[in-house]
């Protein structure tokens, strides 16, 4: 829900900025200074700038995401979209696996530390333990 609100606010502020800079009807346009260079395209240069790829997915009740740089740690963010409690089992190479019980509608995160940890699988379970 918070993501939708943030996206709506970002779109509203962008629209407001466009409307405030639009010339009035009948006004003569004023030439402006050259625009700033565009944002860099996705590619190797963005990885050097610290921009990471994000892996996203969902199961029946969970949506999850995690970054894939995996140098010293990886953090998995998850959200239980169902009304009832469910478990999420996260298997990570080079780190201890985790099974986390999450209440319905709740969200959380889990950080895995180790040498080059990589997420192997994320699945929904009916019980942890």
C-alpha positions in Angstrom: 0.0 0.0 0.0 2.8 2.4 0.8 4.4 1.8 -2.6 1.1 2.9 -4.3 0.9 6.1 -2.2 4.6 6.9 -3.0 4.0 6.3 -6.7 0.9 8.5 -6.7 2.7 11.3 -4.9 5.6 11.1 -7.3 3.3 11.3 -10.3 1.4 14.2 -8.7 4.5 16.2 -8.0 5.8 15.5 -11.6 2.5 16.7 -13.0 2.5 19.8 -10.8 6.0 20.6 -12.0 4.9 20.3 -15.6 1.9 22.6 -15.1 3.9 25.3 -13.3 6.4 25.4 -16.1 3.9 25.3 -19.0 3.5 28.7 -20.8 0.2 30.6 -20.4 -2.2 30.6 -23.4 -1.2 33.3 -25.9 2.2 33.9 -24.3 5.3 33.9 -26.4 7.6 31.0 -25.6 10.9 31.8 -24.0 14.0 29.9 -25.1 15.5 28.1 -22.2 19.1 27.0 -21.5 20.0 23.5 -22.8 18.5 20.7 -20.7 20.6 18.7 -18.4 22.0 15.5 -19.7 19.7 12.5 -19.5 20.0 9.9 -16.8 22.4 7.1 -17.7 21.0 4.1 -19.4 21.0 0.7 -17.7 24.2 -1.2 -18.3 27.7 -1.7 -16.9 28.1 2.0 -16.1 25.1 1.9 -13.7 26.6 -1.0 -11.8 29.7 1.1 -11.2 27.5 3.8 -9.9 26.0 1.5 -7.2 22.7 0.7 -8.9 21.7 -2.9 -8.3 19.4 -5.2 -10.1 16.4 -6.2 -8.0 14.8 -9.7 -8.3 11.1 -9.7 -7.5 8.7 -12.6 -7.3 5.5 -13.8 -5.7 3.9 -17.0 -4.4 0.3 -17.6 -3.5 0.4 -15.4 -0.4 3.8 -13.7 -0.5 5.5 -11.1 -2.6 9.3 -10.7 -2.2 12.3 -8.9 -3.5 16.1 -9.0 -3.0 19.2 -7.5 -4.6 21.7 -9.7 -6.4 25.1 -8.1 -5.8 25.8 -10.6 -3.0 29.3 -9.4 -1.9 28.9 -9.7 1.9 25.2 -9.9 2.5 21.8 -10.1 0.9 18.5 -8.8 2.3 15.2 -10.4 1.4 12.1 -8.2 1.8 8.7 -10.0 1.9 5.0 -9.1 2.4 2.2 -11.6 3.3 -0.7 -10.5 1.1 -3.1 -13.1 2.6 -5.3 -12.5 5.7 -4.0 -15.6 7.5 -0.5 -16.3 8.9 1.9 -18.2 6.7 5.6 -19.2 6.7 8.2 -18.3 4.1 11.3 -20.5 3.7 14.4 -18.8 2.3 17.3 -20.9 1.1 20.6 -19.0 0.7 23.9 -20.4 -0.5 26.9 -19.5 1.8 24.5 -18.6 4.7 22.1 -20.3 7.1 18.6 -20.8 5.7 15.6 -19.2 7.4 12.0 -20.1 7.9 10.0 -17.1 9.1 6.4 -17.0 10.3 4.5 -13.9 9.1 1.1 -12.7 10.2 -1.5 -12.0 7.6 -1.0 -8.6 5.9 2.3 -8.0 7.6 5.7 -7.5 6.0 9.3 -7.8 7.1 12.9 -8.3 6.0 15.7 -10.8 6.7 19.4 -10.1 6.2 21.7 -13.0 5.3 25.5 -12.6 5.9 28.3 -14.6 4.5 30.9 -14.7 1.7 28.9 -14.1 -1.5 25.5 -15.2 -0.4 23.0 -15.9 -3.1 19.3 -16.7 -2.8 18.6 -20.2 -4.1 14.9 -20.5 -3.4 12.0 -18.8 -1.7 8.9 -20.7 -1.1 5.7 -20.6 1.0 5.3 -23.2 3.7 2.4 -24.1 6.0 4.6 -24.5 9.1 8.2 -23.7 10.2 10.2 -26.1 12.1 
